């Protein structure tokens, strides 16, 4: 069995999901490969995609939000002569031969743009013997998914998204509500006191984990400054990721509280185990990791569009809080830490809705599907 996983370089979440699946497939001795579709087309296209996304969401968030809202209202596939279809066809033509050369039994896409390319190939008579599985990496059904209804399966973060899927004219029968796949280490737990000991934190002090997001979006410096002045006792871990400027600036500051500043780390799972709450930009992967760990969230600085939808999903289902200008981060933290039963209620709700074994379920589904197909043949 050959599996080809497609990703696109807009943030780390799509690739992290692809990598989590690839690791699991490799442990099952499945021939698996990850492909960055725009990276294969050209470095210029890839750079334009990644930097263009960051620039538009950072410097023109209102315009981006308006475009997202306009596109989100579309529920029918576009005309064959629309700009969307024409651009997609041009991009698909650039990648077609490489995709077909792989001769994969299964193609798993972690980004809607890659899925649109596969949908284009399917409409043109290709990939008829290939099962194409799409992963929706946020807690909403993004614009453009209506273009992909001719593909085979759609992995979503929750069965609660079935109505949204059907509004995009995609049959709920194609829905696989396994959850968003995350690395297997987020499905395991280290006891909180042990995790704090391993991280050299104070053992009996409430702990906040603050994450900036892989693309450096938001104003984390202001968040830390506000938290440092809050009249509560707690310690803070701040993960800056690849944002070297943020790491440097935070390291230069002095704090009243015990604040630990980290750059890129590979033990976020352990940090989550050590924490009582995570303050984070609500990306699909980060929220899924936090849910898998049973960790209450305070969401900040959402990217307009899909991350606002993630916020709505989390709030409407009692999975976290959302800090805004009128409910600022200090009030959110005070609200949460002043009511221990509130924290426990959120944890109980997380236990009901979290999908801790999404990676296992999806990879096992593929293996079983392949076995059943070959038995029938």
N, C-alpha and C positions, 0 to 999 in steps of 0.2 A: 504494500500500500504506500502510495506517495501522497504527501500532504504539502501544499504550498500555502503559506500564510502571507497575506498582503498587508502592508502598512503604509502610512503617509506621515511625513515629518512635520506635524503640527503639534508640538508638545511631546512629552515623554510617554503619556498614557497609552497611546495606540501601540507604540513599540513595546512597552512593558507588558501589555496584554498579549501581544504576539510572542514575546519571549517566554512568558509563563506557560503558554500552550506548547511552544517548541520544546521546552525543558521536559514537560510531561510526556510528550510524544516520544522524545528521545529515550526516556526511561522505559518506554514500552517497545523499544527497537523499531519504531516507525520512521521511515525515511521522510524527514521534514526539513523544509527550508523557508526562511523568511526573506521577503523581497520588499524593498521600499520602491513602490512603483514610480514615483516622480524622480527618485534618485537614479533609477535605471534609464529614465527618458533623457535627462541631462542634469548636470550640476546647477545650471542656471535656473531651470524650472524648479528644481528642488529648493534652491535658495530663495527664489521668489515666493514659493508657497509658504515656507516656514517664517521668513522675515515679514512677508506681506501680511500674514495672519497676525503676528505679534504687533506690527505697526498699526494696523487697522483697529485692533481691540484696545491698544494702549492710547493712541493719539486721536482716534476718531470713534470712541465707543458708542456715541449716540447714533452716528451714521450706520455703524455696524449693526446696532440693535434694530434700527428701522428696517434695514435690508433683511435681517433675520426674520423679523415679524412679517414682512411682506412675503417672503419665501415660505414661511411656515404656514401661511393660509392656503397654500396650493396643496390640493389633495389628489389631483389627477396627474398622470404622466404628461409631460410637455409634448408639444407638437414635434414631429420628426424634423421640422425645419426651424425650431426654436434655437436661440443662441446656446442654451444649455446643452441641447442634444448635439449641436454642431461642434462645440468646443470639446465635449466629451468624446465624440467620434474621432476628432483629430488626435487627442491624447491617447485614445485606445489604439489607434493605428500605430502609434509609436511603440507601444508595448506588446502588441498582439503576437508577433512572432515569438518573442521570448516566453510569453505565457503559454502558448501552444507547444513550444519545444519542451517545456517541463513535463507535459503529459501527466498532470497530477490527477489522482482519483478524487481528491478533495481540495477545494480552494476555500480558505477561510479568510475573510476580509475583516480587518479591524477599523476600517474607515469608510465612510459613505462614498467618498470620491473613488476609491478603489472598487467599491461595489458597483458604482455606476458604470465603470469600465467593463466589469464582468457582465453586467446586464446588457450592455451594448453588444458584446461578443455573443451572448446567448440569443439576442434578437436576430443576429446575422447568421445564425445556424451553427455557431461554434459552441463548445463546452456542453454538448448534448449528453455526453456520457460522464461528465464531471459534476459532482455534487458541490454546489456553491453555498457556503454557510456565511452569513453576515453577523457581525457582532456590533450591537449598538452600545457604544462605550459611555453613554450617559443615561440618566434616568428620564429620558424623553425620546420621542421619535423625531429626529432632526429633519429639517427641510432636505429635499432630494431623495429621501428614502422611497417616496412614491414612484421614483424612476426604476426601482429595483424589484418590483413585485413579481417579476418572472423568474426570480432566483428561488432557491429551494427552502432555506431555513433562516430564521432570524433569532439570534440569541439576545435576550433582553434582561435588564437588571431585576425585573419583577413581573409576576403575572398581572400586576395591577396596570401594566402598560398595554394590555390586550386591546382595550377600546381605542387608545391612541394609534395603535398599529392599524386597526381596521379603518380608522379615519383617513389613513394614508393609502387606502385601497389595497392593503396587504392582508390576506386571510390570516386570522388568528390560528388557524390549523398549522400554519408554518412557524408559529412562535415556539421557541424553546426558552422557557423562563428559568434558566439555570443560574442567572446572575452574571455579572461582569467578571471574567476570569482574572484572578490575581495569583501572585506567586504562592506556592504551597506553604511558605513560612508564615503567612498571615492567617492560616487556618489552625496554627498551633499557638499555645499560650505558655508564657513563662510567668510564674507567680510574681505579683507586683513587687514585693519586697526583694525578691531575688533579682528581678530586672533592674531595680534601682541600685542594688549592690554592684551589679555588673557594670553599670554606667557611672559608678562613683557619685551617686546622688545621695542626698539626705534621706534616710529611710522612712521617716514619719511625717514628712512635709508634703502637702498636696502639690501635685506636679502638673504643669501645663506644657503641652507640646505645640509649638508654633511652626508651621510650614509655609514657605513662601511660594511654592509652585515651581515647576521646572523651567518656566519661561520668564520668571522674575516679575510677574504681573502684580501690581498692588503696591501699598506703602507700608511695608512691614516695620520700618523704623518708627513710624508714628504709633503703631500698635504696641511695640515693645515699650516705648516711652510712656504710653498711657497705662499699661499694665504695671510698670515699675512704680507708679505713683499710687496704685490702688491700696487702700488700707486693709489688706488681707495678707495673711502669711501663706506664701506658696513659692515654689521654685519654677524656673522656666527653662525649657530646652528650645532653642531656635535652630531650625535647619534651613540653611540658605541655598542648598543645592549647588548648582553651577553658577549662581550669581556671586561672582568674586567681589564685585564692588560693594554689595550689601554686606557680605562677610567682613570685609575690611572696615567698613563704616561702623558696624555694630561692635567689632572688636575694640575699636578706639574709645568707645563710650564707657562711662562708669555708671554702675547701677546700685540702687539701694537693696534690691533683692538678689538672690543667688541666680544669676542668669548664665546659662551655658550656651555658647555660640558654636555651631558646627557648619562646615562647608558641605561638600558632597559626602554622604554616608551610605553604607549598605546594610545598616541595622535599624531601619525605621520600624521594623516589626518589634524589636526589643524596646525601642523608645515608646511605642504605643502601649506595650505591656506595662511600662513603668509609669504611665500617665493616667491622670483622672479625667482629662479632657483634651481634645485637639482643637486648635484654632487654625483654620485652613481655608484656602481658596477651594471652592467645591467642585473640583474636577471629578470626572466619573471614576477614575481609578483610585484616587486618594480616598474618596468617600466610600468606595467599595472595600478598600483595605481597612478603613476605620470601622466599618460595619462588621467585617469579618472578625475584628478584634473586640467587638462589643464596646467601642469607645464613643462616648457622647461627643458631639461636634458643636462648635460655634463657627459658623461659616462667615467669611469675610471676602470682600473684593471679588465677587463673581464676574467672570467675563460675560458681557452682554450676550443674550441668546441662550445657548444650551446650558451654561452654568446657572443662569437665573432659573431655568427649568429644574435643574438639580436642587436648587434651594427650595423651590415650591414643593417638589416631591418630598424632601426631607422634612420640611415644616408641616405639610399636610398629613404626614404619617407619624409625627411625633418623634422623629429621629434626631433632632438637634435644634439649635437656636441660630438666629441670623442677626448679626450685628450690623446696624445701619447708622445713618447720621442721627436719627431720632431715638435709636436704641443702641448706643455706642458700645464698644467692646468692653469697657469697664463695667457698665451696667449689666451686660450679658454674663460676664464672669461672676460678678457679685450675685446676680440672680441665681446662677447655677450652684455656686459654692455655699450659698446661704441656706439652701434647701436640699439636704442630702437625699431626702425621699424623692425629689425631682430627678436627681441623677439616677437613682435606682429605677425609677419608672421608665426613664429613657433607655436604660440598659435592658429592661424587660421587653420593651417594644422592639429594640434592635434584635433581641433573641428570636422574636417572632418573624421578622422580615429579612434578616441577614441571610445571604447565600454564601456560606463559608466554603462550599465544595464545588464552586462553579467550574473551575479548571478541570477537576476530576470528572465531573458529570459530562462536560462537553467532549473531552477526549475519549471517554468511555462510550459516549453516544456514537462518535465517529467509528471507533473500533467495532462496535456491535453492528452498526449500519453496514459497514464493509463486509463483515462476516455474513450477515443476512443476505446481502446482495449476491455474494458468491455462492451461497447455499442455493438460492433460487436459480442461479445460472447452471 
